Amino acid sequence: MRHSGIGVKHVLNAHMRPLVLLALPLWLVACGPDSSTRPEAKVPGSKIKKMIMGDSIAELQSAMNRGEISAESLTRYLLDQIEVHNEELRAVIRINPEALDVARALDVERASGNIRGPLQGIPILIKDNIETREMPTTAGSLALKDNYTGRDATVVARLRAAGAIILGKTNLSEWANFRSERSSSGWSAIGGQTRNPHDKSRSPCGSSSGSGSAVAAGLVVAALGTETDGSVVCPATVNGVVGIKPTVGLVSRTGIVPISHTQDTAGPMTRNVSDAALLLSIMAGSDPTDAATQTDHTEPEPGYSSALDEKALQGKRLGVLRSSAGFHEGVDAVLEEAIKTLKQSGAIIVDDLKLEPYEKFFDDSYEVLLFEFKHNLNAYLAGLPNELNTLTLEKLIQFNNEHSDDEMPYFQQEIFEKSQSKESLTEEKYTSALSRIRKAARTDGLDKLLREHQLDALIAPTGGAAWTIDLINGDHGAGGFSSYPAVAGYPHVTVPAGKVHDLPIGLSFTGPAFSEAELIGMAFAFEQAARGHEN
């Protein structure tokens, strides 16, 4: 999937104002009376901010257990931050009207000794293509603005069971950036243009743009994104946060607006590796309604947090993918500094490796997504428990044409139209393309390099610095790494590694299917070592 985006000079057109205000009635419900009259408001905002920006979820839990903060004071602070900053950042589409009530109930449970799980009282934002029972799931489109399903996606249900507060929904590239070939990452008809908090004139990347922006700006403790090709790792790298795209089949996709059943997955986006590992531990697991999760594999006990080891890089063989570098001298400098840190942490570096896709690899990859999108989206829409279950891709194209002033003021729907022209998944054009790209990404690609060089993982710069937002011409990122692990369905972890002109650059770790524990361990060790060098 492409990475799209916009920024600081974004003008609120008259047609866009009421769309952005969709969240305001819910915000007013969530806030209630003036927060300054509440006891929890006495907790210094500076103290809570320091915790959110610097502490792990485990440390926040300890602070709650000591009575230093409460779930309510934490939630209220974040709601205040969203109220102050979201009009400019456009990272959040909607606030959960039940958030404060849930926070209070969880505080009561904690006081009575009832701890549901490791996310007790932790506010989390959910990308708005993932279903939540009390809010609509829109994928950023006006066609789904009233898509109240009354149900949670499986991953959301798992987070709630662990005690999380679902704070609201994040903005995204509309339809997860699969509508136009000239899109701007982070723009949706409902949410407007998400911006990068490091430089609001620059892209937050897509399609999980709102999740990356919100975490980076301190509007939430953690967020969920989804990826088909780059839509977790790209917004993570340009917003300077940690992102994990899991192996396809590790995390359920039930209740998520789909693109591709062979590549889609949800993943955590957080400020540090330990929080991402914790969220992934909760999200992972089989789901009888998602056949991909029935794959036979063993998850670590008691979870991915057990992989967090500052010495995890010692003796590990890491291959440097130079074919995914060399597009910017500043990014190359960050990569070289990262390699130095990895070596100092005990890693063995195998350099000058290349992935060499066959001539039409990316054309075939696109073709597969076009076929799968029509099939999967129509099935999802037909299964909606509301009046929107009569929608189809064909009807969405018609809707966009009829509402073009609001839906297509900047870019069109060429991808929708191309997908609509495809036939069934039994077509030879689809099956042969899928076979070719899987062989190229797995057998002849990642698996071959890992095997021939006896590697524990491959590393590369996740992408370049965020580009300036351009609604007229669309995205123009310089380069990066996402397609091979996306097509292969393999895990991909990105960690902040440095900056170019004060803009974040991430380092990618990827490996074979279900190697999340090993990748998380190495990413954590790198994160700790890199932070040590900054001090």
C-alpha positions in Angstrom: 0.0 0.0 0.0 1.1 3.5 -0.7 2.0 6.0 2.0 0.1 9.3 1.6 -0.1 12.8 3.6 -0.6 16.8 4.3 0.5 19.6 6.8 0.6 23.1 8.4 -0.8 25.2 5.6 -4.0 23.2 5.4 -7.0 25.4 4.9 -10.3 24.5 6.3 -12.7 24.7 3.4 -16.3 25.5 4.2 -17.4 22.1 3.2 -14.8 20.5 5.6 -15.8 22.4 8.8 -18.9 20.4 9.7 -17.1 17.1 9.0 -14.3 17.9 11.5 -17.0 19.0 14.0 -18.6 15.5 14.0 -16.5 14.7 17.1 -17.5 17.8 19.1 -20.9 16.6 20.5 -19.2 13.5 21.8 -16.3 15.6 23.2 -18.8 17.7 25.1 -20.5 14.6 26.5 -17.1 13.1 27.5 -15.9 16.3 29.2 -19.0 17.1 31.2 -18.7 20.0 33.7 -15.6 22.2 33.9 -12.8 19.8 34.8 -11.2 22.4 37.1 -13.9 21.6 39.7 -13.0 17.9 39.8 -10.6 16.6 42.5 -8.6 14.7 39.8 -7.7 18.1 38.2 -5.4 18.8 41.2 -2.9 16.3 39.8 -0.4 18.6 38.1 -0.7 18.3 34.3 3.1 18.7 34.0 3.5 15.5 36.1 1.1 13.5 34.0 2.7 14.8 30.8 6.2 13.7 32.0 4.8 10.3 32.8 3.1 9.9 29.4 6.1 11.1 27.4 8.7 9.2 29.4 7.3 6.3 31.4 6.2 2.9 30.2 2.7 1.5 30.7 4.1 -0.7 33.5 5.4 2.4 35.3 2.1 4.1 34.9 0.5 1.1 36.5 2.8 1.4 39.4 2.0 5.1 39.8 -1.7 4.2 39.9 -1.1 1.5 42.4 0.7 4.1 44.6 -2.2 6.5 44.2 -0.1 9.2 42.5 -2.5 9.3 39.5 -5.8 7.7 38.7 -7.3 6.4 35.5 -9.7 9.3 35.6 -7.0 12.0 36.1 -5.0 10.4 33.2 -8.0 10.2 30.9 -9.1 13.8 31.8 -5.6 15.1 31.1 -5.5 13.4 27.7 -9.0 14.7 26.8 -7.8 18.2 27.6 -4.7 17.7 25.4 -6.9 16.5 22.5 -9.2 19.5 23.0 -6.2 21.9 22.8 -4.2 20.3 20.1 -6.4 18.3 17.8 -7.9 21.1 15.9 -4.4 21.7 14.4 -3.2 18.1 14.3 -6.4 16.4 13.2 -5.2 13.1 14.7 -8.4 12.2 16.5 -11.7 11.7 14.6 -13.9 11.0 17.6 -13.9 10.8 21.4 -15.5 7.9 23.2 -18.4 9.4 25.2 -18.0 6.6 27.8 -14.3 7.2 28.4 -14.5 9.0 31.7 -17.2 6.7 33.1 -15.0 3.7 32.2 -12.0 5.3 33.9 -13.9 6.0 37.1 -15.2 2.4 37.2 -11.7 1.0 36.7 -10.4 3.2 39.5 -13.1 1.7 41.8 -12.1 -1.8 40.7 -8.4 -1.0 41.4 -9.3 0.3 44.9 -11.1 -2.9 45.6 -8.2 -5.0 44.4 -9.8 -6.1 41.2 -7.2 -5.7 38.4 -8.5 -6.9 35.0 -5.0 -6.9 33.4 -1.9 -5.0 32.6 -3.7 -2.2 30.8 -6.0 -1.3 33.7 -6.9 2.3 33.3 -4.6 3.0 30.3 -6.2 5.1 27.6 -5.7 3.8 24.0 -6.8 5.3 20.7 -8.1 3.0 17.9 -7.7 3.6 14.2 -11.1 4.4 12.7 -11.2 1.3 10.4 -11.3 -0.9 13.5 -14.7 -1.5 15.1 -15.6 -0.2 18.5 -19.0 -0.9 20.0 -19.9 2.6 21.2 -18.6 4.6 18.2 -19.0 4.4 14.4 -16.3 2.9 12.3 -16.0 5.1 9.2 -12.6 4.3 7.5 -12.7 8.1 7.1 -15.5 8.0 4.5 -18.8 9.9 4.7 -20.5 6.8 3.3 -19.8 5.1 6.7 -20.2 8.1 9.0 -23.2 6.3 10.7 -21.6 2.9 10.7 -22.5 2.0 14.3 -22.0 -1.8 14.6 -22.5 -2.2 18.3 -19.6 -4.6 18.3 -15.9 -4.6 19.1 -13.2 -5.9 16.7 -11.5 -8.9 18.3 -8.4 -6.9 19.1 -10.4 -4.2 20.8 -12.2 -6.8 22.9 -8.9 -8.1 24.0 -7.7 -4.7 25.0 -10.8 -4.0 27.0 -10.5 -7.3 28.8 -7.0 -6.3 29.9 -8.4 -3.1 31.4 -7.8 -0.6 28.6 -9.9 2.6 28.2 -10.9 3.1 24.6 -10.4 6.8 24.4 -11.6 7.4 20.9 -10.8 6.8 17.2 -7.9 8.2 15.2 -8.0 9.8 11.8 -6.5 7.9 8.8 -5.9 8.0 5.1 -9.4 7.4 3.9 -10.1 3.7 3.1 -6.7 3.0 4.5 -5.1 4.8 1.6 -6.6 2.5 -1.0 -8.8 4.9 -3.0 -6.5 7.0 -5.2 -3.0 6.8 -6.6 -2.5 10.5 -6.0 -3.7 10.6 -2.4 -2.3 12.6 0.5 -1.4 10.5 3.5 -3.6 11.2 6.5 -6.5 12.9 4.7 -10.1 11.7 5.1 -13.4 13.4 4.3 -14.5 13.0 7.9 -11.3 13.9 9.7 -9.5 16.4 7.3 -5.7 16.3 7.1 -3.7 14.8 9.9 -0.4 16.6 10.5 3.0 15.5 11.8 3.6 17.0 15.3 7.4 17.3 14.6 6.7 19.7 11.7 3.1 20.5 10.9 3.9 21.3 7.3 5.0 17.7 6.8 3.2 14.4 6.3 2.3 12.0 9.1 2.4 9.2 6.5 -0.5 6.8 6.0 -2.7 5.1 6.5 -2.4 4.9 10.4 -1.5 8.6 10.4 -3.7 9.7 13.2 -2.4 6.9 15.5 1.3 7.8 14.9 0.6 11.6 15.3 -1.4 11.2 18.4 1.2 9.0 20.2 4.0 11.3 19.2 2.2 14.4 20.3 1.3 12.9 23.7 -2.4 12.8 23.1 -2.6 9.2 24.2 -0.5 6.5 25.8 -0.7 4.1 22.9 -2.7 3.5 19.7 -3.6 0.8 17.3 -2.9 1.0 13.6 -3.4 -1.3 10.7 -1.1 -2.2 7.8 -1.4 -3.7 4.4 2.0 -2.4 3.1 3.7 0.2 5.2 0.7 1.7 7.0 2.0 1.0 10.5 5.8 1.3 10.0 5.7 4.5 7.8 3.7 6.6 10.2 5.7 5.2 13.1 9.0 6.2 11.5 8.1 9.7 10.4 6.3 10.5 13.7 9.2 9.1 15.8 7.4 6.2 17.5 7.7 2.4 17.7 5.5 0.4 15.4 5.0 -3.4 15.1 3.5 -5.0 12.0 2.9 -8.5 13.2 3.1 -11.7 11.1 -0.2 -12.1 9.2 -2.1 -14.6 11.3 -0.8 -13.5 14.7 -3.6 -11.0 15.3 -7.2 -11.3 14.4 -8.6 -9.0 11.6 -12.3 -9.7 12.5 -14.1 -6.3 12.8 -11.5 -4.4 10.7 -12.4 -2.8 7.4 -10.3 -4.9 5.0 -8.1 -4.4 2.0 -6.2 -7.7 1.7 -6.7 -11.0 3.4 -3.1 -12.0 2.5 -1.5 -8.9 3.9 -3.8 -7.0 6.4 -2.9 -6.9 10.1 -3.4 -4.7 13.0 -0.4 -3.6 15.1 0.5 -1.4 18.1 2.1 2.1 17.9 3.7 3.3 21.1 6.5 5.5 22.5 8.8 2.6 23.5 9.4 -1.0 22.6 8.2 -2.3 26.0 4.8 -0.9 25.6 4.5 -2.2 22.0 5.5 -5.7 23.3 2.9 -5.5 26.0 0.1 -4.5 23.6 1.1 -7.2 21.1 1.0 -9.8 23.9 -2.7 -8.9 24.6 -3.7 -8.5 20.9 -2.2 -11.8 19.7 -4.1 -15.1 19.6 -6.3 -17.3 17.6 -9.8 -16.3 16.6 -12.2 -18.8 15.1 -13.7 -16.1 12.9 -10.3 -15.4 11.2 -8.9 -18.5 9.5 -5.4 -16.9 9.2 -5.0 -17.0 13.0 -5.3 -20.8 13.1 -1.7 -21.1 11.9 0.3 -23.4 14.1 2.9 -21.4 16.1 4.0 -20.9 19.7 3.8 -17.5 21.4 6.2 -16.8 24.2 5.0 -17.2 27.8 4.0 -15.0 29.6 4.1 -12.8 26.5 6.3 -10.7 24.3 7.4 -8.7 27.3 9.5 -11.7 28.3 11.7 -10.9 25.2 12.8 -7.5 26.6 16.5 -7.9 27.2 19.2 -5.3 27.0 21.7 -8.0 25.9 19.5 -9.5 23.2 21.8 -8.2 20.4 24.8 -10.1 21.7 25.9 -12.6 19.0 23.0 -11.9 16.7 23.8 -11.8 13.0 22.1 -8.8 11.3 22.0 -8.3 7.6 22.1 -4.7 6.3 19.8 -4.2 3.3 21.7 -1.6 1.3 19.0 -1.9 -1.5 16.6 -0.1 0.9 19.1 2.7 1.7 21.1 5.2 -0.4 18.2 7.5 -1.2 19.3 10.3 1.2 22.7 11.1 2.7 21.1 12.1 6.0 19.2 8.8 6.3 22.4 6.9 5.4 24.2 8.7 8.2 21.5 7.6 10.7 21.9 4.1 9.4 25.7 4.1 9.9 25.3 5.4 13.5 22.7 2.7 14.1 25.1 0.0 12.8 27.8 1.4 15.1 25.4 1.1 18.1 24.4 -2.5 17.0 28.0 -3.5 16.9 28.8 -2.0 20.3 25.9 -4.0 21.6 27.4 -7.2 20.4 25.7 -7.8 17.1 27.6 -9.2 14.1 26.9 -7.1 11.0 26.7 -8.7 7.6 26.7 -5.8 5.1 25.9 -5.0 1.5 22.9 -7.2 1.1 20.2 -6.6 -1.5 16.7 -7.6 -2.3 16.2 -7.6 -6.1 12.5 -7.8 -7.1 11.7 -9.1 -10.5 10.7 -6.5 -13.1 6.9 -6.5 -12.5 7.0 -7.4 -8.7 5.3 -4.1 -7.7 2.8 -4.3 -10.6 1.8 -7.8 -9.5 1.6 -6.7 -5.9 -0.8 -4.0 -6.8 -2.8 -6.4 -9.0 -3.3 -8.8 -6.0 -4.5 -6.0 -3.8 -7.0 -4.8 -6.4 -8.5 -8.2 -6.7 -8.6 -8.8 -2.9 -10.0 -5.4 -2.0 -13.2 -5.8 -4.0 -13.8 -9.3 -2.7 -13.0 -8.5 1.0 -14.7 -5.1 1.2 -17.9 -6.4 -0.4 -17.9 -9.3 2.1 -17.3 -6.9 5.0 -20.1 -4.5 4.0 -22.5 -7.3 3.5 -21.9 -8.5 7.0 -22.6 -5.2 8.7 -25.4 -5.4 11.3 -27.1 -2.3 10.1 -28.7 -0.7 7.0 -25.3 -0.1 5.4 -25.1 -3.8 4.6 -26.5 -3.1 1.2 -23.4 -1.1 0.2 -20.9 -2.5 -2.3 -17.7 -1.1 -3.8 -19.7 -0.2 -6.9 -22.2 1.8 -4.7 -19.3 3.5 -2.9 -17.9 4.7 -6.2 -21.4 6.1 -7.0 -21.6 7.7 -3.6 -18.2 9.4 -4.0 -19.3 10.7 -7.4 -22.5 12.1 -5.9 -20.6 13.7 -3.0 -17.5 14.7 -5.0 -17.2 18.2 -3.4 -16.7 16.6 0.0 -15.2 13.2 -0.9 -12.9 14.1 -3.8 -11.9 17.8 -3.5 -8.2 16.9 -3.9 -7.8 13.4 -5.4 -10.1 10.9 -7.1 -10.9 7.2 -6.8 -8.8 5.4 -9.5 -8.0 2.5 -7.2 -11.7 2.0 -6.4 -12.5 1.9 -10.1 -9.7 -0.4 -11.0 -10.6 -2.8 -8.2 -14.3 -2.8 -9.3 -13.2 -4.0 -12.7 -11.7 -7.1 -11.3 -13.4 -10.5 -11.4 -13.3 -13.3 -8.8 -10.3 -14.6 -6.9 -10.4 -17.7 -9.0 -9.0 -15.7 -12.0 -5.6 -17.0 -13.2 -4.4 -13.4 -13.4 -4.9 -13.1 -9.6 -3.7 -16.6 -8.6 -0.5 -16.4 -10.7 0.4 -12.9 -9.5 -0.1 -14.0 -5.9 2.1 -17.0 -6.4 4.9 -14.9 -8.0 5.0 -12.2 -5.4 4.9 -14.6 -2.5 7.8 -16.6 -4.0 9.7 -13.4 -4.6 9.2 -12.0 -1.1 9.6 -15.3 0.8 11.6 -18.1 -1.0 13.7 -15.9 -3.3 13.7 -12.8 -1.0 13.7 -12.6 2.7 14.0 -16.4 3.4 17.0 -16.7 1.0 19.0 -13.9 2.6 18.3 -15.1 6.1 19.3 -18.7 5.2 22.3 -18.0 3.0 23.9 -15.6 5.5 22.7 -17.4 8.6 21.0 -14.2 9.8 18.8 -13.6 12.9 17.2 -10.5 11.2 17.5 -8.0 8.4 17.8 -4.3 9.1 17.2 -1.2 7.0 16.1 2.4 7.3 12.3 2.3 7.6 11.9 5.3 5.4 13.1 8.9 4.8 12.2 12.0 6.6 8.6 13.2 6.4 7.9 15.0 3.1 5.9 18.3 2.8 2.2 17.9 2.5 0.9 18.4 -1.0 -2.9 18.0 -1.5 -2.7 18.9 -5.1 0.0 16.4 -6.3 -0.1 13.9 -3.5 2.7 12.1 -1.6 6.3 12.2 -2.6 8.3 10.1 -0.1 11.9 9.4 -1.2 12.3 5.7 -0.3 11.9 3.1 2.4 11.4 -0.5 3.4 8.0 -2.2 3.9 6.9 -4.1 0.8 8.9 -7.3 1.3 7.7 -8.1 4.8 4.2 -6.9 3.9 3.9 -9.2 0.9 5.6 -12.1 2.7 3.3 -11.6 5.7 6.4 -11.5 7.9 6.9 -9.4 11.1 8.3 -5.9 10.9 9.4 -3.7 13.8 10.5 -0.1 13.5 12.3 1.9 16.3 13.4 5.5 16.3 17.0 5.6 15.4 17.9 9.3 14.8 16.9 12.5 13.0 17.5 14.3 9.7 17.0 18.0 10.1 15.1 17.4 13.3 12.7 14.9 11.6 12.6 11.3 12.9 14.1 8.3 11.1 13.3 4.7 12.1 15.4 1.5 11.9 13.6 -1.6 10.7 14.0 -5.1 12.0 12.4 -8.0 10.0 12.7 -11.7 10.1 10.8 -14.9 9.3 7.1 -15.6 10.2 6.3 -15.5 13.9 9.8 -14.2 14.9 8.2 -11.3 16.8 9.9 -12.3 20.1 13.4 -12.2 18.6 12.8 -9.0 16.7 11.3 -7.3 19.8 14.3 -8.3 21.9 16.7 -6.9 19.4 14.7 -3.8 18.9 14.5 -3.2 22.7 18.3 -3.7 23.1 18.9 -1.2 20.3 16.5 1.3 21.8 18.2 1.1 25.2 21.7 1.3 23.7 20.7 4.3 21.4 19.2 6.1 24.4 22.3 5.5 26.4 24.4 7.2 23.7 22.1 10.2 23.8 22.7 10.7 27.6 
